[in-house]
Amino acid sequence: MKPQSLCIFFLLHFFALLCTAASEYEDPSNGGTIVFTTLGRSNYAWDIYTLPTSDPPSPSNELRVTDGESVNFNGQFPSTSPSSVLSLLHNRSLIRTPGPQAPPPLQLVYVTERNGMPNIYYDALYYSAPGSTRSRSALEVPVRLQAPLLGLEESKNRVSMKDRPSLSGENLIYVSTHEDPGEPRTSWAAVYSTHLGTGLTRRLTPSGIADFSPAVSPSGVWTAVASYGKEGWGGEVEELSTDIYVFLTRDGTHRVKVVEHGGWPCWVDDSTLYFHRRGEDQWISVYKATFPKDKPVSTESVTIQRVTPPGLHAFTPATSPGNHKFIAVATRRPNSSFRHIELFDTVKNEFIELTRHVSPTTHHLNPFISPDSVRVGYHKCRGESNGAKATQLLLENVKSPVRNLSLFRMYGSFPSFSPAGDRIAYVDFPGVYVVNRDGSNLRQVFHLNAFGSAWDRVRKGIVYTSAGPEFSSVSTEVDIVSINVDDVEQSNYKRLTIDGKNNAFPSPSPDGKRIVFRSGRSGHKNLYIMDAIEGETSWIERLTDGPWTDTMCNWSPDGDWIAFSSDRHNPGSGSFELYMIHPNGTGLRRLLRSGSSGRVNHPSFRPDGKLLVFTTDYGGISAEPISNPHHYQPYGEIFTMKLDGSDLKRLTHNSYEDGTPTWAPLYINPVDVEWPRKGECAFEDCHWLNEMPGRGTKLVGPWGLAKPLCGVF
């Protein structure tokens, strides 16, 4: 019997989604389309897997739990009975469950990004053999019951990131980013509780505060979170210096800080929790916090004990109720380039390796343990052998919170559209590529290392780029070149700058006669304008002048304005804000202040010139970076704004690095676009986990400089 999937999508929710979609795109002529890049995300193909905790780990007893659709991660094995969960959901008459003789299912609550937006799903997997049997053949899944737990949010078009869900009784506890705190560089991440039966949602995090990585105690009474409290995020992009807070799950009251410096909490019982942090010896380790029984709980009264030893990084701990024998952790060992899941015996103080014996050259993330302690779950790349889809998306539809606006995540960096909108140029280091908008006719048109792409708006088939190394100094040899993408002879490019002093980010004028670009020829990165056809040998003039960095320029469709990013308000600080200037050097004004050390990068004008899209850290950080693959700065989100600085809107919500947005010259229907390129799941672990203290490498802490996709090249 082949596995079958019974997906529960309730009719009321389904019709609401249809109505939302219909009204949202009812007038495409007044809308638009934005395409952007998310660093590495196009190569994620995650599923949640599980291994038994007592049997020797092997490929034969590893089970894939999720269904191979989209990206699935950060799961929980709930203790609530399936009948209780299903009875709470709407339209119970539509639910078809296996007969009364069916064995108890394996239940899972997890985050998924299917259908263009993050959501939290519930799966119940019914086996054809008793659940006590652990062999792969016995764990074939004949029936899958599946339901989105936050369908009401979808029907309200509430787009937000979701993270670390926990099902506690009749309530779902999770992180969401749907409320704007109203302050720049302030995280939108907060913990919420949604009743599954009524859909009533309560915010548990105080207003103006951001909370991450919630964990509910076994009794359901308490919730622990990682949080900066009132101090707020300071710009860290590696191990966060959050503290651990505890509050009542029912309403968020009785909030108290119990641990200074800690993240990713998890409970064993209502007076014991584990967490991770970097110790004074610079190893990231797991610690245990024990609450006092005879006096108030505070950072002074809680006892802290280091659990995992130095010599390796151990983090994102997982526990199960009442289990004082072992915990699960993710590790990075000095002799391994991969993140693996291990058990740590807290009685014998020794590690038990799990996933290295199953898939040694694959990263495994964020373990969680079943309530009966017999299974450990985690997420990793899926392979074709287990039914995963191999097709990769050129354009992945991302749910937009704005009516008439479609959003797409694109494979490759620095996308730009031809004037007719039929072709897309992009960078895939090294080299520049062109592909038809429908995914056909992919070609490499420039073989040298390059970054940035912009089509000439008059001369057909001409694309401009910056040839040379990215993230380089003012004197590094980088030049503007024009590429004739229709020239098949390969001698298809022309060098337009000749001094080689970091000339980058070309943007042509709407009449095709001029190009604005960034150059370091004066010793500082300022803006220049030159002839678009012959380059600076014909003529060149300086647009901005000063001991600061002006960069990432974009010429408006009507020719009146040039938008750019600059640190001129605080040169050398790493803080970049959004400015505009007329091509004749007049009218300079600042559109958006990014906050202390903030960044606003890669502005792009809408085809009608009325809006700018850009990437920024205005929304702060949304999750602990250690719980994700590597992102140079895991906080870039896509925003739009009117030219007078009003109507700021956040478009994307995730814990990744979104960058290099561009507008399409026409509206594209919000449907995924596949291409013949074969999909391959691959990603890098956090680079800073490669640094091992005392082993001849210099540890890069949260003060280290990052090289972001949306940063300054």
N, C-alpha and C positions, 0 to 999 in steps of 0.2 A: 504493500500500500504506500503510495507516494505521500509525502507530507502535504497537508493542505492547510490553508490559512483562512480562518473565518475572521475578517476584519470588521469590527463594530464601529461604524460611523453613523451616528444617530441622525434620523431624518431631519429633526428640527435644526440641528447644527449644520447638517449638510445643506439644507435649503438656505439657511442664513449665510453660509459661505458663498453660495451661488449668488444670492442677492447682493452681498457685499461686493463680489467681483464684478457683477454687472454694472452696478452704480459707480464703482470706482473707476472704470475705464469707459464710461459712456460717451465721453467726448475727447478722443485721442488727439484731435487737432489742437487742443489747448494744453496738452500734456507734454510729456517728454520722456526720454530714456537716458539713464546714466549707467555707464559701465565702469567697473573698478576692479582692482586686483586685491586679493587677500593672500598675504605671503604664505605659500605652501598649501593653502586650504584645498585647492583643486586636486591635490594628490592624496587627500585624506579619504580613506574608505574603511571606516571603523565599524566593527561589530563588537558586541559584548560576548565574552567567552567565560567558561567556568571549568574549574578542576576540583576534584575531591581533595579534602585536606588530609585524609588518612592514608590513601593509596599512593604508591610510587607514581609520580607524574610521568605521563607518556602521551604521545599524540593520540593513542587509542582511547584514552579516557577524558580528553578535552572535548567539551561540548560548546558549539556556537549557539548562543541563546537568542540573539536578535536575528532579524530576517533578511539582512543584506541590502536593505533599502536605505539610501542616503548615508548619513553619518550618525552613529549611535554610541553613546558614551555615558559615563558617570552614573552607574546604576545602583540600585538597592534591592536586596531580597526582602520584601516586606513580610511581617509576621501576621498581618491581618488575613483572615480566611478569604478565599476567592468568592464565596457566596456573599460575604459581607461587603466586599468591594463592589461586586456586580450589582448588588441590591441597591446601592447608593446612586448608581449611574442612571441618567435619564433614559426613558423609553425602554424599560426593562423587558417589555414584551418582544422586543426585537432581538434579544440576546438568546442565542442558541448554545447551550452548554452540553458537553458529553453526558451520557447517562449516569445514573447513580453508582454504577459499578466501576466507573473510571477511577484510576488511582489519583491521589492528590497531585495537583500540578506544581510545576516550578513557576513561581511568580517573580516578575521583574518590573520595577519602575525605573525609568531611564530617560535621559535627554536625547532627543532626535531632531535633526534639522530637515526632515522631509517636508515636502510641500512648500518649500521656500522660506520657512521660518522656524525658529527653535520652538519646541513644544515638549511636553512631558507625556510619555506613553506608559500604559500598563499592558503587559503581556502575561497570559497564563498559558503555560505549555503543558499539554497532557500527553504523557508517554504511553506507549503500547505495552510497556512492561512495568513491573513494580518499581517504585521510586528508589527502593533500597539497592537495586542493581545499578552498578556504576560503569558497565562496559559501554563502549560506543554503540554497539548494535542494539543494546537495550534502551539506549537513550535517543533513538530516532523519534522525531516529534510528529505524531500523526495529526494533531489538532493544535492550532494556535488561536487563542482568543486575544484580541488586541483592541485597545480603545485609547483615544487621546483623552487625557485627564483634564485638560484646560481648553476644551472646545468652545466654551462660552467666551473666552478671551479672543479666540480666533474670529468669532462672529462679530465681535466689537472692533475688529481690526487693530487690536492692541499688540503691536509688534514690540518684542523685547527679547533680551537674552534670558535663558533659563539655565539654572545650574543646581547641582547637588540636591536632587529631590529626595524626600523621605515621606513615606506613607505612615502616618501615626493615627491609629483609630480611624475616624471618619474624615480626617483632614490631611491635606497634602502640604508639606512644608518645603519651601524652595526659595531660590534667589531669582529675582526678576529685576529688569532695568527699565520699567515702563514709566517711572515717575522722575521728572526733571527736578533736581534740587535747586536749580536756578543760579548756581555759582560755577564759574569756569574752573576746569581741572578738578571737578568734584565728582566722585564716582556716583553713578545712578544705582548701583547694586544695593538691594535691600532684601530682607527676608520677609516672605508673605506666607499666610496660611489660608488655604482655600478649602471650604467644606465641599466634599464631592457630591453630596446630595442637593444642596441648594445653590452651589456656586458662589456663596458669600465669601468674599476675600477680605482679609484683615492684614494690614501692615504691622509687622512685629518690630521692625527697626525704627527707632526714633527719627523724627524728621530732621534732616540735615546731617544724618549719620549714614555711613555705608558699612554694610556687613557682608562677609564672604563665608563660604564653606560651612553652612549650618549642619548641625548634627543633633538629633533628638535623642534624649535619654531613653533607656529601656522602658521606663514607666510612662513616657510621653509627657511628663510634667515639665521637664526642663529642655531648653535648647541652648547649645553652645555655638558660638560663632567666632571667626577671626575678624577683628575690626581695629581701625585706627581711632575709634571713638571720635571725640570732638576735634582732635588735631587734624584729621584728614590725611589723604594720600600726599606724600611728598615727592612723588615722581619716580619711585623705585620701579625697576623693571625685572628684577631678579627675585631673590628671597625677600619677602616683605617683612617689615618690622611691625607687624600687627600684634595686638594683644588678644587674649581669649576672654570673652565675656559670656556670661550665662544669664538667661532670663526665663520667665514663665512662658511656656509654649502657647498657652491659651490666649494671651493678650500682650505679651512682650514686656510686662511689668516686672518689678523686682530685679532689674538689670544690675549686674555687678561685675566688675573686672576681677577675674580669678587668677590670671597668669599674665605676666609681663613678657612680651616677645614670644609669640607662638602662632601657629597656623594649623589648619586642617584638623580640628578637634574631632574626637570620637569617644563614645562612652562604653564602659564595661558595665557599670551600674550607676546609680544616681549620685554616687559620691566619688567616682573614679573616672577620669578621662585621660586619653592619650592625645599627644599633639607633636608637631615637629618644629624644630628651630635650628638655626646655626649656632653651635657652641663656641666658646672662646677659642677652642682649637681649630675652628673654621670648618669642622665636619658638620654636615646636616644630620641630625639624629632625632630619634623619637624619645620623648619624655613622658613621664606619668605624673599627673596631678591628682593628689588625694585630698578630699575636702574634710575638714574637721567635723566631728559629730556633736561637740559640746560647746561650740562658739560660732559667731557669725563668720560666713565665708568671705574672704578677701584675699588679696595678693599676699598679705602678711601671714594669714593663717593657713593657706593652702601649702601642702608639702609637695615639692618638686623633686623628682628622681629621674636621672638619666637611665634610659632603658637599653638602647642599642649602643654598642661600643664605637669608638673612633676607628678610623681605618677604612671606612666606606661611607657613602651618603645613604641614609635611610630616611624615607619621608612618606607622606600621604598615608598615615597608618589607618588600619581598619580593625575593628573589634566586633564581638558578638556578645549579646546579653549574658552576664554572669560567667563569661569565659576568662578565667584568670590564668589559663595555661599557655595561650599563644595569641599573637596578633599577626596580621598580615601587613607587609610594607612593600613599597617600591624601593629598589636599590640601584645605585650606580657604584660598581666596584672598580678599583684601579686597574684591574686586568680585563675589563670589559667595556666596550663602546656602546652597550645597549642597556636600556632600563628594563629590569626584570622584577617579577613578583616573587617574594619569598615569605615564608612564615618565620617568625622569631619566637622560639620557645622561651617564655618568660620564667620558667622554672629552672631549666638547664642553662639558660643564657646562651643559646646557640641558634644559628640560622638553619633553615631547611629550604633549599632552593626548589622552586617549582617550575616556572616557565622556561628557564634555561634548558631544561631537559626536553621541552616540547618544541620550541622554536627559538633557538639560541641567537639568531641574528635578526630578531624583531623586537621593537620596543613594546612594552606592556605598561599600561597606565592605570592608576587610581583603583587599587583593590577594594573590595567590600566582601564581607563574610555573611553567610546565611544565618538566620536566627538560631538554628540548631548546630551551628559551627561545623557542618559537614562539607560545605562548599565555599570556595573563594571565587569571586568574579572579578573581571577586569576588562579593559578594552584594548584592542590591537588591530592591525591591518588584517583584513580578510583576504583570502586568495580565491582564484578561479575554481579551484578544486572543490570548494564547498558551496558552489552555486552563486558566487558573487558576480555582479555585473562588471564586465571589463570595459565597457564603453565609457570614454571620458567626455565631459561636457566642455564645449567651447565657451558657451554662455550658460551659466546657471541662474535661473530665475530666483531672485530674492524678494520676499514679500515687502512691498513698499507701504509705509504708513501714510503716504500722500496720495490723494486721489489724482488719477490721470498720469501718474508718474510710475514708469516701470524701472526696475533695478536688476542689474545682472552682474554676477561675479564672473570674471573672465580668467581663463588660463593665460598665463604670461603677464608681463608688467608693461606699464606705460602704453595702454591701448589708445588708439586714435582712429577715427572714421574718415574714410574718403568723403569728399563733398557730396557725392550722390548717396552715401550711406550703404553702398553695396560691398565695400571691402573694409577690413580692419588691419591696421599695422600694429605690431606689438614687439616687445623685446623679450627674448628668452635667452639669458646670458649663456654664451656670447652670441651676438647676432640679432638682426632685425628680420621679422617675418611678416608676410602678408597672407591673409586668408579671406575668402568670401564670407559674407555674413552668415550664410547658411552652413558653414563649416567645410565647404569644398575648396579645392584648389589651393592647398597650403603650400607656400614656397618660402624659402629663405632668400632674402634679397640683399642682405649685407652680412658678410661673414666675420667681420672684426667685432671686438667687444664694443658695445654701444649702450646708451641709455637715453630714454626719451624718444618720442616720435610725434610728428606733426605733419599733416598733409597740406600741400599748397592748395589754396582755395580757387586758383585760376588754372594753373598748368596741370593737366591731367597726368596722374601717375607719379607725381613728385612728392617724396617723403623726406623730411628733414630729421636728423638725429644728431646725437653727440657721440663722437667716436673716441674711445679711450677708456681708461679705468674710472669706475665710479668711486665715490667717497674719497676724493683726492684733494691735495693742497692747491693753492692758487697758482702755483707754478707747474703743476703736472700737465703733461701734453694731452690735451683734450681739444678736439676741433669739431666745428659744425660742418656736416657734409649734407649734400642733397643727393638723394637716390632716385633714379628713374626705375621704378619697380616693374615697368613694362619692357625694359631693356633686358633681353635674355642673353646678351653677350658677356655678362658679368663685369664688364668695365662700365658699370652703371652708376658710379657715384662721382661727385665732384666736391673737392675740399673748398669750403668757402672762407674759412679763417686760416691765417698763415702763421700766427705767432705761437700757437700751441699752449697758451696760458689759460688752461681750464675754461674753454669756451663751451657752454652747455645750455640746454633747455631752449632750443630755438622755437619761435612761434611766429608764423608769417602774418603779415597784414592782410585784410580782406581783399585788397586789390592785387595781391601777389607780388608787389614791388619791393617790399621791405621785410626784414626779419628782425625781431627783437630777441636778444639772447643775453645770457650771463657770461661775464668774462673776468678773469683774475689778472689781466695784463697790467693793471696799475699797482698790483700788490694787495688789492682788495677785490672781492667779488661784487662788481656793480653791473648795471644794465647798459647795453649798447644796442644801436640799430645800424644795420648795414643793408647793402643791396642784396636782394633775394636771389638774383640770377648769377651775378659775377662775384658776389661776396665782397670782402673788405678791400680787395684790389681795385674795385670800382669806387667805393666810398664807404665810410663808417663814421658814426658820430656817437658821442657819449650821452646817455640819457640820465644816469644818476651818478653821483660822485660823493664818496665819503668813506671813512675808515670802518665800514661795516659790511655785511653781506646782504645784497639784494639778489634774489634767485627765483627760479620756478615761475617764469613770466608767461602770461597768456594774453594775446591781443583780442580785444572785443570784436564781435561780428560787424559792428558799425564803424570800427576804426577809431573811436573816440577815446578809448581807455586801454590801459595795460594794467592787468592785475599781477601782483607778485608777492612773494614772501620775503620778509626782511627782519633782521635783528637790530635795525638802526635805533630802536628805542632803548636798547641795552646791548651794544656790540660785544660779541664774543661770549655772551651768556648762554647760548644754546636755545634761547627763547625766540621764536619766530611768530610774527603776527602778519595779518593780511592788510595789504595796502593797494591803492590804485593811483595811477598817474596818467596824465595825457601824454601822447607821443612827443609833444613839443617840450616836455619837462615841466609843465605847469599843473596846478590842481592836485598836488599830492595830498592824499588823505588816508587815514587808517580806518579800516572797516571793522576789524574785530580784534579785541584785546584777548590774548590767550591765557592770561593769568601768569603768575610767577613761574618762570622757566617753561612755559607752555609752548606749543607748536601749532601753527596753522600753515599747511603746506599744499602745494600742487593745485592752485586755483584753476578753474576752467569755466568759461562763460557758456551759458545756455545759448542755443542758436539765435534766439530773439534778443539776446543781450540783457535780459531783465534779471537773471539770477546767476549766482556763482555757486559752483560746487567745489568742495575742497575736503581735505582730510585733516583731522585735528584731534588733540588729546583733551578737548574741551569737556568730554564726558568722563574723564579719568580712567581708571582701571576697573575691570569688571569681574575679575577672578584672580586667584592666586596663580602667578605665572608658572610655578613648578608643577601645576596640575595639567599643563598643556605641552605640546611640542615647542620647539624653539621659535620665538618671535623676537626680533631685535627690540621692539618696543610694543608690547601687547596691549595697546590702548588706542590705536588710530581708528577713528570711526568717520563715516562720510556724513557731511553736513551741507546744507544749502543756506544761502542768505541773499537778500535783495541788495542792490548796489548802494542803497543808502544806509546799510548796516542793520536793517530791521529784518524781522521775520526769520530768525534763525531756527532751522529745523534739523533734528537728528534723523538720519535715514537708516543707518545700520546699527545693529545691536549684537555684539558677540565679544568673545575674549581673545580675538585674533588681532592681527595688524592689517587693517584695510588702508589702501592708498591708491595713488595715481588715478583719480577718477576723471572721466571725460564724458561729454554729452554726445549722444548720437544726433545726426542731423534730421532724423525722423523718428517717429514713435515705433517701438518694437513691442509686439504683443508679449505679455509675460509668460512665455513658454520656454522651457529648456531647449538649447540648441546643441545637438550632438555633432561630433565630427569623427572621421575614421581613425583618429589617433587612439591607440590602445591605452586604456587606463592602467595605471600602476600605482598602488598605494605605497607611498614612501614619505618619510619626514625625518627631520633631525631632532634629536633630543636637545634640551636646553644647553646651549654652548657652555654656560657657566658651570654646569655639572661635570664638564670634562676636566675642570681644574681640581686637582687633588692636593690638599695641603701637605707640605713637607716632601713633595715628590718632584722637585725641580721645576714646578710651574708656579706662576704667580696667580694667586686666587683673585678673581675679579668680583668684588662685592657689589652691593646695590649702588655704590657711588661710581661704578665704572661707566664709561661712555659707550653708548650703543650706536649701531649703524643701521638705522631703520629704513624700511622701504619708503616711508613718508618723510624721512629726514632730509638733510641737506647734502647733496652730492657735490 
